[in-house]
Amino acid sequence: MSFDLILEQHDVWLFRDGRPFTAGEDIRARSLFPPTPFTVQGAIRARVLFSSSVSPADYAGPNPSPKAQDLRRRIGVPGQDYGQLRLQGPLLARRENNAWKLFFPLPADVVKVPGGGYAVLSPLKSDALRVPSNMPDGSLDMLWIRTIERVEEERGWVSEEDFQGYLQGQVPKQVYKESDFVLREHRFGIALERDKRTAREAHLYLAEFVRLKDGVALWVRVDGIQPADLGSERGVLQLGGEARAAHYSVHEARALDWMPSREKKLPERFKVVLLTPAWFAEGWRPNGGDWSRFFTGNVRLVSAAVPRYQPIGGAYVDDQRRKGAFQKPMRRFVPAGAVYFFEAEGHVQWTGQPFTETPPEEGDFGHIGFGLLAIGKWNYS
């Protein structure tokens, strides 16, 4: 059963950007927005755990009871897998006319043009203007637009209506800024002596929190568990740093036109747009440049619009690893909004796999929301 989960703010949130932070060594703890799937999956799994009759020690212990084994089947084993739980998102949502409206990361091939409008870049078919790369054939086509003298990189979000039009080749009408959805608040704190619980000298720090504007929330598509596993269809869970509160509510999963179908034949020229970050073994592409995990048939990567990488880390929460080096490895992810341009030969379909790989011994990133994709069409400039 699939259902939509809406996460609304009860207090300010802190979503650490994953960089190691120690008061006294670094004065500022930065926050990113929206949070990564790591943060959201942890909140949902913790809610399911604490809503069950299974103790955390039994769930994480070496000899779990039958009830704990059933819980592991649903939400996975700590540090190993995610069980039956499947997530898509998070994405931004805003309440408009008593309904939740989704907003999507601005695709990287959308640029700002003189006069305040926007344009969509596409590959330029020219052997003389190919860009050297680490692809097997050694080159990619440049992204181009013929009618504009100067363009500027743009960042932000687009509405669901504009995004669907973009996938059909239209230019977005409006780009929303982060300030349209959230405010950033800076608060000072000071580290404490662990034993005495008194302030530590010269350990002042600045923490960056995010406050959502009225009617703004996070959207997540949930599968593999039942709403009853959360304890109720409405409630409170802990989200992000300092275990800040979030109100959640369960909604019927509605049809989303932007989601690709594995049964549908892809256009001869199609592009993949990342809606959440993705990790690949070779940085911006899968191991060996092999796309067969994601598409049936023969496809060729023609070009790509990939912004600067997003570093994502985190911390282990199981008791055993928290006693030692509990920081997760910092990895470079392809950020949401990246666009990959492909040409298809013959009958090609999407396999249904999220557009991401996973490092060894890390579970499956695609199961918890990384690599969420949309597929559109394109033509040469």
N, C-alpha and C positions, 0 to 999 in steps of 0.2 A: 504494500500500500504506500502510495506517495502522498505527501501533504506539504503544504507551505507553512513555514514558520516565520513569523514576524517578530523581530527583537526591537523593542522600544526602550528608550533610556529612562532610568529611574534616577540616576545621578550621573555626574561626569564620568567618562571612560578614559582609561589609559591603555593604549595599545603600543607597547614598546616596539621599536623598530628592529629589535633582535641584536643590536650591538651590545657587547658586554659593558656594563656600567657599574662603577664602584664609587660611592661618595668619597670625596677627597682626591680621587684621581681624575674624575670627569665631573664637571659641575652640572651638566645638563642631561636629563633623561628624555630623549625625544620620543614622540608618539607618531605613528603612521595611521592613515585612514584611507579607505576602509581597512578593517583588520584582515589578516590572512586567514585562509581556511584552517590553519593550525589552531588559532585562537577559538574559532567557532566550534570546531569538532570537539575540543577539550571541554567547552562549556556544556555542550549537548550530552556528551558521554558522562560527565560528572553529574548532570541533572538526572540522567537515567539511573546511574549507580545509587545516588542518594534517595531516589524515589522507590528503589527496590528494597527488599528485606534482607539484602546481602550486605555484610559488613565490608568496608574497604580492605581489611586485613585478609578476609576470606577470598575476596575477589582477586587480590594481587598475590596471594600466598602460593606456596608450592603445591599444596594439596587442597584445591578448591572443592567445596561441597557441590552436590548436584545442582543446587540453585545458582551457585557461583559459576558453574560450568555453562549453564543455560544463559546466564548474563554475558559470559565471555563469547558465546556463540553469536549473540546479538550485537554487542558493541566492541568485541575484540579483546585481545590480550594486551596488557600494558607493555608498550615498547615493541610489539611484534606486528599486530595487524589490527584491523578495524571491524572484524566480524562481518555481519550482514549490513551494517550501517553504511549508507551511501548518501553523500551530500552534493549539492550543486550550489555554488555561491561562496561567500555572500555577495549580494548586489545591493545597491542603494534603492530605497523605496520612499515614496512620499504620498501621504494621504491627500487625495483630491476628489471632491464630490463623493465622499464616503466610500472611496475605493482606493486600493493601494496601486500606485503607478510606479513602474520600475524605471531606473535610469542606468545607463551603461557607460563604461569607460570610453572616451572618445578614441576611435581607431586612429592609429598613428599615420595613416595615409591621408587623413583630413588635415588640411593646413589653412592658415589664415591668409587672406589676400588683401591687397590695398582696398580701402573703402569699408572695411569691417565685415566683409562676407567670408565665405569659406569655399574651398575647392577640394576635390578628391584626386590624388595622384594615382597614376597607373604606370605599368612598365612601358618603356620605350623600346621598340623592336629595332635595335641597331647594333651590329657587331662592333662598330667603331667606338661605341660608348658603353661597353660592358665593364663592370667593376670586378677586379680580381677578388677571389674569395677562396675558401678552403673546400669548395664543392668539387666533386669528381671531374666536372668539365672545366673547372677553373674560373668560372665567371657567372655573374648574375646581371640581369637587365637593370638599368637605372630606372628609378621612379621619376616621372616627368609630368608636366602640364604645359601645353604649348602656348596658351593665350595669356599667361600672367608673367610679368617681368620679375616680380619679387614675391616670395612667400615666406611665412614665418611659422615655426613650429607652434603648436597649440596643445593645451592639456585641459582636461575637464570631463564633463559627462554630457550625454545626449539623452533625450526622452525616448521612450519605447517607440513612439510613432516615427520619430526621426531616424531611429536606428533601423527599423524595418525598411524605411525608404532607402537608407544607405545601402542595405544589403541588396537592393534591387538596382543600384547604380545612381541613386539620387544624392544630392548634396544636403547635409544637415542644415536646418534653418537656424538653430540656436544651440550654443554651447554653454553649459552651466559651469560655474566655477565652484571650487570647494566652499567658498564663503556663502554660497546659496544653500548649503546643507548643514554646515557645522561651523562652530567657533572654536578657536584654540585658546585655552586658559593656562597661564603659567603660575605655578605655586611653588614657594620655597619650602624646603624641609631640611632637617639636619639628622645625620646618622646617630644612632644610639649605641652606647656601650652594651654589649650583649648581656653581661652579668649584672651590672648596676642599673641598667635602663636609664642612664643619664646621657646627656648630649656629648658627642665626641668632638673634641676641639678640631677646628679647621676641616670639618666634614659637611659643609653647607652644600646643598644641591638644589637644582631647579628641575621640577617635573612638569612635563607638558601634557595637559589633559585635553580631551575633545568634548564639546557639548553640542548635541544635535539640536537643530532648530525645531520649532513646533511642527509636528506632523511628519518628521523624518524618522526613518527606521532602517533596519537591515532586513533583507529578505534571504531566506535559505530554503531550497527544496530538499526535503528529507525523504529517504526511502530505506527500506529494510527493517524498520521498527514501526511500532504502532504509537499513535498519540497517547494511549494509556501508559506506555512505558515512561513518559515524562511525569506521570503522576496525575496530571489533569491537563485540560486543554488550554488553560490560562494559569499563569503562575510567575514565579521569579526564579531566575538563575544567576549565577556569578559569571561575569564576563570580563576578560582582560586582566591587566595588572591591578593589584590590590583588591582583587575579587569584588569589583564594583557590581552593583545590582543592575539587572535588565529585566523588564517585563517581557514575557513571551506569550504569544497567542497562536493557536493552531487554526489554519484555514484550509479549505478544500483546495486541492491542487488544480489550478486553472490551466487551460491550454495556453501555451506560449508559442506564438507563430515563429519566433526567431530561432527556436530550437531545431537543429537539423534532424532528419530522419534517416535511419540506416537503410530503409527500404527504397529510398528515392535515388535515382540516378543523378550524379552531379553534373553541372554544366561543363562544357569543354574547357572553359576558363573559370576557375573558382578561386575564392580567397577564404582563408581561415582567419577569423578575428578572435583573439584571446580575450575572454571576459574576466578571467582570474589568472594569477601568475602561473607559470609552468617552469619545470626544471628539465633540462636536457643534458645528456652525458657530454655533449660537445658544445656546451654553452648555449648557443642559440638554435641548435638543431640536434636531432636524435643521433644516437650512436651509429657511426658509419653513414650518416645521411640517409638512413633507411626509413621510409615513410610507410612501409607495408603494414605496420601495426595499426595505422589510422585509416588507410584506404585500401580497398580491393583494386586489382588491376594496376595499370601503369600510370604513374603520375610523375611530373617533372616540376621541380621548384624553379620558378622563373625569376622571382624577386622577393624581397622581404623589407618591411618597414619595422625595425626593431629598436625601440628606444633604449636608453641606458639601462643596464641591468639593475635589478632590485635585490639588495642583499637581505636574506631572511634567515634568521637563526631561531633562538628560543632556548628553553630550558627543560630538562627532564623532570618529571614530577614524581616518579616512583621512588620509594624510600631508599632503595639500594644505591641508585646513582646520585641522589641528592646528597648523600654523605661524602661524595668525592667531587670530581669535576662534573658538575651537573649541566654545564652549558652545552647545548647542541652545536654541531658544526655550523658555521656561517656559510651559506651557499648562495651562489648567484642565480637568480631566477629571471626568466624572460618576463617582463612586466605585463600586466593587463593592458590591452590596447594594441599590442603587437599584431601585425598583419603579415600573412604568408600568401604569396600568389603562386598558384599551381596551374599547369595545363594537364588535362586528362586525355589519355589515349584509349578510345573504345569506351566500354561500359565500366564506369568507376563509381563506387559507393563508399560512404563513410562506414567504418566498421562498428561505430558506437562507442569506441574507446575515447576517454578524455585525452586531450592533446598535451600529454606530458609523459615523461619517464619518471622513474623513482630510483634514488641511490640504493645500493645494496643494504639489506637489513633495516629498511625504513618503512615497511608496510607498503601500501600502494597510495601514492599521492592523489591519484585520480579518484579514489574512493571517497576522499574527504573534501573535494571541491576544487583542487588544482586542475588547470587545463580545461576549464569550462569554455566551450567554443561556440561560435556561430559561423555559418557559411554563407557567403554571398557570391556574386558574379562580377567579372571585370572584363574590360576590353583594352587592347593596346592604345596608347596615346596617338 
